[in-house]
Amino acid sequence: MSAWPITELASAARTLRRVSFGAADATFDRRPGSIPCLTTAAVKSEPKWDTARYIPARLVNDEQLLRPGDILVSTSNSAEIVGRSCIVSSVPETATFGAFVTVVRPDANVFDARFLALWMRSHAYLKAIARLKTRTTNISNIRTSDLGRLMVPLPPLDEQRRITARLREQLAQVDRIREGVNQQVRGLKALVASTIRTAIGVEFETVRAIELGSIAEVQLGKMMSPAARRGERALPYLRNANVQWDRFDLSDVGLMDFTVAEEAKFVLRPDDVLVCEGGEPGRAAVWAGQIVRCGYQKALHRIRPLPARLDPQFLVYRLWLGALDGEFADSQAATTIAHLPAVRLKDLKLALPSFGEQRRIAARLRERLAEIDQAKAALEAQRKAIDALPAALLREVFGPAKLLDR
């Protein structure tokens, strides 16, 4: 393939400024005389029409009505989003654009719109945007005039169409491969649920159900407050985000002050079970002493089983089964944050086998779940490699070797 000439974007495409409207003009409900307006929230891999707001049609001139082949560009947003673009393949109804969106409208005699849209996903484009965008305190911006000065490749129109057809097929193949991996990941998630149900989701008919509070101590953690962050006897503490199913995420552990008495009350011991009160009620893991002298916040319950009565690992899997089966749903009000109060947890009925059998079941289940985790990690590695393929394909097509200086 021969090298391509380059040209300013504005010489082969129009860059159209967004429609201006006030907050009172925009609604999420259609009003008489209004039309949908795509905002920066709509600029994804393809336009998200369901994010549109409705504005009065009188605010919009004919040039600001969207057309097939238009390319939406987010021109004011967070740094990682500014410059994101997508092509409008079809327009389901009369619509416009605004709220930090610019439209690039290619000259059909010069540019194949899909070719330009693909280039606007390339590393070369993103690198150019990074140089052009300005930044305020929290927001990045790119001016419409600067967008028009971008230098873009301009192969012959027939070559653009051939390249576009080939790239779209390759990217579609990547999407199919990615979806295949995603299906396998979803299958593993379902396998986790079925594995837990098979292992402990059986009735132990010879065993009377026992309330958790009768065989374990249940206690909420320490309330967070400004007074607890003065740096006086500061200790590490765990919060809801640190507790995942059957594991801890200790990548971000905070510090909180504990008095001597509070330390005695709230510092964790190995084999304590931490249970999330909110977020995903019931999510739990067994503490193994990963951090010396570590406390926990009030958003967590600490369950300390009585010796030889309740295996902590078995309890985690029992709570996991309860969450899978919606057992804690009655502790959640639809209008409030999901919540599992201590009294509900203490009253939880457990049909338990013998302590030895609990330990055997938990050990087998942990081994099986570890195998599933290994399979999931392998799929995640595949997915990461697949996610890198589109950029590699675009780099192969739009790399510097393909371009001639103008």
C-alpha positions as CSV (number, residue, x, y, z in Angstrom):
1,M,0.0,0.0,0.0
2,S,1.4,3.4,-0.9
3,A,1.7,6.2,1.6
4,W,-1.2,8.6,1.9
5,P,-1.3,12.4,1.8
6,I,-2.6,14.2,4.8
7,T,-4.9,17.3,5.0
8,E,-6.6,19.5,7.6
9,L,-9.9,18.0,8.8
10,A,-11.6,21.3,8.1
11,S,-10.7,21.1,4.4
12,A,-12.7,17.9,3.9
13,A,-15.3,18.0,6.6
14,R,-17.4,20.6,8.4
15,T,-17.1,21.0,12.2
16,L,-20.4,22.1,13.5
17,R,-20.9,23.8,16.9
18,R,-23.4,22.4,19.3
19,V,-26.9,23.8,19.9
20,S,-27.0,26.2,22.9
21,F,-29.9,25.9,25.3
22,G,-30.6,26.7,28.9
23,A,-31.3,24.3,31.7
24,A,-35.0,25.2,31.7
25,D,-35.2,24.2,28.0
26,A,-34.1,20.6,28.4
27,T,-36.2,17.8,29.7
28,F,-36.2,14.1,29.6
29,D,-39.8,14.0,28.6
30,R,-41.0,15.0,25.2
31,R,-43.0,18.2,25.0
32,P,-44.9,19.6,22.1
33,G,-42.5,21.3,19.6
34,S,-39.4,19.6,21.0
35,I,-36.9,17.2,19.5
36,P,-34.3,14.9,21.0
37,C,-30.8,16.3,21.5
38,L,-27.8,14.0,22.0
39,T,-25.4,15.2,24.6
40,T,-21.9,14.0,25.7
41,A,-23.6,11.1,27.5
42,A,-24.6,9.7,24.1
43,V,-21.1,9.4,22.8
44,K,-20.2,5.8,23.3
45,S,-19.0,3.2,20.8
46,E,-22.3,4.0,19.0
47,P,-24.8,6.8,19.8
48,K,-26.9,6.1,22.9
49,W,-30.3,7.5,21.8
50,D,-31.9,6.7,25.1
51,T,-29.8,9.3,26.9
52,A,-31.3,12.2,24.7
53,R,-32.9,15.2,26.3
54,Y,-35.6,17.1,24.5
55,I,-35.2,20.8,23.6
56,P,-37.4,23.2,21.7
57,A,-37.1,22.7,17.9
58,R,-37.0,26.5,17.5
59,L,-33.5,26.6,19.0
60,V,-32.1,24.4,16.2
61,N,-31.2,25.5,12.6
62,D,-31.2,23.1,9.7
63,E,-27.4,22.5,9.8
64,Q,-27.7,21.3,13.4
65,L,-30.1,18.5,12.5
66,L,-28.2,15.2,12.6
67,R,-27.7,13.2,9.4
68,P,-26.4,9.7,8.7
69,G,-22.6,9.8,8.5
70,D,-22.2,12.6,11.1
71,I,-19.6,11.9,13.7
72,L,-20.3,13.0,17.3
73,V,-17.3,14.2,19.3
74,S,-17.3,14.8,23.0
75,T,-15.5,18.2,23.4
76,S,-15.9,18.9,27.1
77,N,-15.7,16.2,29.8
78,S,-13.2,14.4,31.9
79,A,-9.8,14.1,30.4
80,E,-10.2,10.4,29.4
81,I,-13.5,11.1,27.6
82,V,-12.7,14.3,25.7
83,G,-12.2,13.5,22.0
84,R,-14.3,10.3,22.2
85,S,-16.3,9.9,19.0
86,C,-18.9,7.8,17.3
87,I,-20.6,7.7,13.9
88,V,-24.3,8.3,13.4
89,S,-25.2,5.3,11.2
90,S,-28.9,6.2,11.0
91,V,-31.2,8.9,12.5
92,P,-34.4,7.3,13.8
93,E,-36.2,10.7,14.0
94,T,-35.4,14.4,13.6
95,A,-32.7,15.1,16.2
96,T,-29.9,17.4,17.1
97,F,-26.8,17.6,19.3
98,G,-25.6,19.9,22.1
99,A,-24.2,20.0,25.7
100,F,-20.5,19.7,24.9
101,V,-20.9,17.7,21.6
102,T,-19.4,18.8,18.3
103,V,-20.4,17.2,15.0
104,V,-17.9,16.4,12.2
105,R,-19.7,16.2,8.9
106,P,-17.4,14.8,6.2
107,D,-17.7,15.9,2.5
108,A,-19.0,12.7,0.9
109,N,-16.9,13.5,-2.3
110,V,-13.7,13.4,-0.3
111,F,-14.2,11.2,2.7
112,D,-16.0,7.9,3.4
113,A,-17.6,8.8,6.7
114,R,-16.8,5.3,8.2
115,F,-13.2,5.6,7.2
116,L,-12.9,8.9,9.0
117,A,-14.8,7.5,12.0
118,L,-12.3,4.6,12.2
119,W,-9.4,7.0,12.1
120,M,-11.0,8.9,15.0
121,R,-10.6,5.8,17.1
122,S,-6.9,5.4,16.2
123,H,-3.8,6.1,18.4
124,A,-2.8,8.8,16.0
125,Y,-6.1,10.7,16.6
126,L,-6.1,10.2,20.3
127,K,-2.5,11.4,20.5
128,A,-3.4,14.6,18.5
129,I,-6.4,15.2,20.8
130,A,-4.1,14.9,23.9
131,R,-1.9,17.6,22.5
132,L,-4.8,20.0,21.7
133,K,-7.1,19.7,24.7
134,T,-7.0,22.3,27.5
135,R,-7.9,21.6,31.1
136,T,-9.6,23.5,33.9
137,T,-9.9,22.3,37.5
138,N,-11.9,19.2,36.7
139,I,-12.8,19.4,33.1
140,S,-10.9,19.0,29.8
141,N,-12.0,20.8,26.6
142,I,-11.1,20.9,22.9
143,R,-12.2,23.9,20.8
144,T,-14.1,23.2,17.6
145,S,-11.6,25.3,15.7
146,D,-8.7,23.1,17.0
147,L,-10.7,20.0,16.0
148,G,-10.9,21.4,12.4
149,R,-7.1,21.8,12.3
150,L,-6.4,18.1,12.9
151,M,-4.2,16.6,10.2
152,V,-6.0,13.5,8.8
153,P,-5.0,10.9,6.2
154,L,-6.6,11.2,2.8
155,P,-6.2,8.2,0.6
156,P,-8.3,7.9,-2.6
157,L,-12.0,7.4,-1.9
158,D,-12.1,3.9,-3.3
159,E,-9.1,2.9,-1.1
160,Q,-10.9,4.4,1.9
161,R,-13.9,2.2,1.2
162,R,-11.7,-0.9,0.8
163,I,-9.9,-0.2,4.0
164,T,-13.1,0.5,5.8
165,A,-14.7,-2.8,4.7
166,R,-11.7,-4.8,5.7
167,L,-11.3,-3.1,9.1
168,R,-15.0,-3.4,9.9
169,E,-15.0,-7.1,9.3
170,Q,-11.9,-7.5,11.4
171,L,-13.4,-5.5,14.2
172,A,-16.6,-7.4,14.0
173,Q,-14.6,-10.7,14.3
174,V,-13.0,-9.3,17.4
175,D,-16.4,-8.5,18.8
176,R,-17.6,-12.0,18.1
177,I,-14.5,-13.5,19.9
178,R,-15.0,-11.1,22.8
179,E,-18.7,-12.1,23.2
180,G,-17.6,-15.8,23.2
181,V,-15.3,-15.2,26.1
182,N,-17.9,-13.1,27.9
183,Q,-20.4,-16.0,27.6
184,Q,-17.8,-18.3,29.1
185,V,-17.2,-15.8,32.0
186,R,-21.0,-15.7,32.6
187,G,-21.0,-19.5,32.5
188,L,-18.4,-19.6,35.2
189,K,-20.4,-17.2,37.4
190,A,-23.4,-19.5,37.0
191,L,-21.1,-22.5,37.9
192,V,-20.1,-20.8,41.1
193,A,-23.7,-20.5,42.1
194,S,-24.5,-24.1,41.2
195,T,-21.4,-25.4,42.9
196,I,-22.3,-23.7,46.2
197,R,-25.9,-24.9,46.0
198,T,-24.8,-28.5,45.3
199,A,-22.3,-28.5,48.2
200,I,-24.4,-26.9,51.0
201,G,-27.8,-26.2,49.5
202,V,-29.2,-29.5,50.9
203,E,-31.4,-30.0,54.0
204,F,-29.7,-31.8,56.8
205,E,-32.9,-33.5,57.9
206,T,-31.5,-35.0,61.1
207,V,-30.3,-31.6,62.3
208,R,-32.4,-29.0,64.0
209,A,-32.1,-25.5,62.6
210,I,-30.0,-23.2,64.9
211,E,-30.1,-19.4,65.1
212,L,-26.7,-17.9,64.2
213,G,-26.7,-15.7,67.3
214,S,-26.8,-18.8,69.6
215,I,-23.5,-20.2,68.2
216,A,-21.6,-17.0,67.3
217,E,-21.0,-13.5,68.6
218,V,-22.3,-10.9,66.2
219,Q,-21.0,-7.4,66.5
220,L,-21.0,-4.2,64.3
221,G,-17.7,-2.3,63.9
222,K,-16.7,1.1,65.1
223,M,-18.6,4.2,63.8
224,M,-16.4,6.5,61.6
225,S,-16.3,10.1,62.7
226,P,-14.0,13.1,62.4
227,A,-12.9,12.5,66.0
228,A,-11.7,9.1,65.0
229,R,-9.2,10.5,62.5
230,R,-6.9,12.7,64.6
231,G,-4.0,10.3,64.3
232,E,-4.2,9.2,68.0
233,R,-3.6,5.5,68.3
234,A,-4.4,5.0,64.5
235,L,-4.8,1.5,63.4
236,P,-5.7,0.0,60.0
237,Y,-9.4,-0.7,59.6
238,L,-11.6,-2.5,57.0
239,R,-14.7,-1.2,55.3
240,N,-17.4,-2.6,53.1
241,A,-15.3,-2.4,49.9
242,N,-12.5,-4.5,51.4
243,V,-14.7,-7.5,51.9
244,Q,-15.4,-9.5,48.8
245,W,-16.9,-13.0,48.5
246,D,-14.5,-15.4,50.2
247,R,-11.6,-12.9,49.9
248,F,-10.3,-9.5,51.0
249,D,-9.2,-6.6,48.8
250,L,-6.5,-5.0,50.9
251,S,-5.2,-2.6,48.1
252,D,-6.8,0.4,49.9
253,V,-6.9,0.1,53.7
254,G,-7.6,3.3,55.8
255,L,-6.6,4.3,59.3
256,M,-8.8,5.1,62.2
257,D,-8.1,5.9,65.9
258,F,-9.0,3.2,68.4
259,T,-8.7,3.7,72.2
260,V,-7.3,0.8,74.2
261,A,-10.8,-0.3,75.1
262,E,-11.9,0.0,71.4
263,E,-8.9,-2.0,70.3
264,A,-9.9,-4.8,72.6
265,K,-13.4,-4.7,71.2
266,F,-12.9,-4.2,67.5
267,V,-9.5,-5.6,66.5
268,L,-10.0,-8.8,64.4
269,R,-8.8,-12.3,65.2
270,P,-8.0,-15.1,62.8
271,D,-11.2,-17.0,61.9
272,D,-13.5,-14.0,62.4
273,V,-16.0,-13.7,59.6
274,L,-16.7,-10.2,58.3
275,V,-20.1,-9.7,56.7
276,C,-21.2,-6.6,54.7
277,E,-24.2,-4.9,56.3
278,G,-25.0,-2.9,53.1
279,G,-24.1,-2.7,49.4
280,E,-24.4,-6.5,48.8
281,P,-25.8,-7.7,52.2
282,G,-24.3,-10.9,53.4
283,R,-21.1,-10.7,51.4
284,A,-18.5,-12.3,53.6
285,A,-15.0,-13.6,54.0
286,V,-12.9,-15.3,56.8
287,W,-10.1,-13.1,58.3
288,A,-6.8,-14.9,58.5
289,G,-4.8,-12.2,60.3
290,Q,-3.4,-10.6,57.1
291,I,-2.8,-7.3,58.9
292,V,-1.6,-7.1,62.5
293,R,-4.0,-5.2,64.8
294,C,-6.7,-4.4,62.3
295,G,-10.1,-3.1,63.1
296,Y,-13.3,-2.7,61.1
297,Q,-15.9,-0.1,60.4
298,K,-19.6,-0.1,61.4
299,A,-20.6,-1.0,57.9
300,L,-19.4,-4.5,58.7
301,H,-20.6,-7.2,61.0
302,R,-18.0,-9.3,62.7
303,I,-19.1,-12.9,63.4
304,R,-16.9,-14.9,65.9
305,P,-18.1,-18.5,65.9
306,L,-18.0,-20.6,69.1
307,P,-15.2,-23.1,68.9
308,A,-16.2,-26.5,67.5
309,R,-19.8,-25.4,66.8
310,L,-19.6,-23.4,63.5
311,D,-16.8,-23.6,60.9
312,P,-16.2,-20.0,59.7
313,Q,-15.5,-21.0,56.1
314,F,-18.7,-23.1,56.0
315,L,-20.5,-20.0,57.3
316,V,-19.2,-17.9,54.5
317,Y,-20.5,-20.3,51.9
318,R,-23.8,-20.6,53.7
319,L,-24.1,-16.8,53.6
320,W,-23.2,-16.8,49.9
321,L,-26.0,-19.3,49.2
322,G,-28.4,-17.1,51.1
323,A,-27.4,-14.1,49.0
324,L,-27.7,-16.2,45.8
325,D,-31.2,-17.3,46.8
326,G,-32.4,-13.9,47.9
327,E,-32.7,-14.9,51.5
328,F,-31.7,-11.4,52.7
329,A,-34.1,-9.7,50.3
330,D,-36.7,-9.1,53.0
331,S,-34.1,-7.1,54.9
332,Q,-33.9,-4.6,52.0
333,A,-36.5,-1.9,51.4
334,A,-36.9,-0.9,47.7
335,T,-36.7,2.8,48.6
336,T,-33.5,2.6,50.8
337,I,-30.0,1.3,50.6
338,A,-29.8,-2.5,50.8
339,H,-29.2,-3.3,54.4
340,L,-28.7,-6.4,56.6
341,P,-29.2,-5.4,60.3
342,A,-27.6,-7.3,63.2
343,V,-30.9,-8.6,64.5
344,R,-31.7,-10.1,61.1
345,L,-28.2,-11.8,61.0
346,K,-28.5,-13.1,64.6
347,D,-31.8,-14.7,63.8
348,L,-30.6,-16.4,60.6
349,K,-31.5,-20.1,60.8
350,L,-28.7,-22.6,60.0
351,A,-29.3,-26.3,59.4
352,L,-25.8,-27.5,60.3
353,P,-24.2,-30.9,59.9
354,S,-21.5,-31.9,62.5
355,F,-18.5,-29.6,62.9
356,G,-16.3,-32.1,61.2
357,E,-18.7,-32.4,58.3
358,Q,-18.9,-28.6,58.0
359,R,-15.1,-28.5,57.7
360,R,-15.0,-31.3,55.1
361,I,-17.7,-29.6,53.0
362,A,-16.0,-26.2,53.2
363,A,-12.6,-27.7,52.2
364,R,-14.0,-29.5,49.1
365,L,-16.0,-26.4,48.1
366,R,-13.0,-24.1,48.5
367,E,-10.9,-26.4,46.3
368,R,-13.6,-26.5,43.6
369,L,-14.1,-22.7,43.7
370,A,-10.3,-22.2,43.4
371,E,-10.4,-24.2,40.2
372,I,-13.2,-22.0,38.9
373,D,-11.2,-18.9,39.8
374,Q,-8.2,-20.2,37.8
375,A,-10.4,-20.7,34.8
376,K,-11.9,-17.3,35.2
377,A,-8.4,-15.7,35.5
378,A,-7.4,-17.4,32.2
379,L,-10.5,-16.0,30.6
380,E,-9.8,-12.5,31.9
381,A,-6.3,-12.7,30.4
382,Q,-7.9,-13.6,27.1
383,R,-10.4,-10.8,27.4
384,K,-7.6,-8.3,28.1
385,A,-5.7,-9.5,25.0
386,I,-8.8,-9.3,22.9
387,D,-9.5,-5.7,24.1
388,A,-6.1,-4.7,22.8
389,L,-6.8,-6.0,19.3
390,P,-8.9,-3.1,18.0
391,A,-6.1,-0.6,18.8
392,A,-3.5,-2.9,17.1
393,L,-5.6,-3.2,14.0
394,L,-6.1,0.5,13.8
395,R,-2.4,1.2,14.4
396,E,-1.5,-1.2,11.5
397,V,-3.8,0.8,9.2
398,F,-3.2,4.4,10.4
399,G,0.4,4.2,11.6
400,P,2.9,6.9,10.6
401,A,4.4,4.8,7.8
402,K,1.1,5.2,5.9
403,L,1.3,9.0,5.9
404,L,3.1,11.5,3.6
405,D,3.8,15.0,4.7
406,R,1.6,17.4,2.9
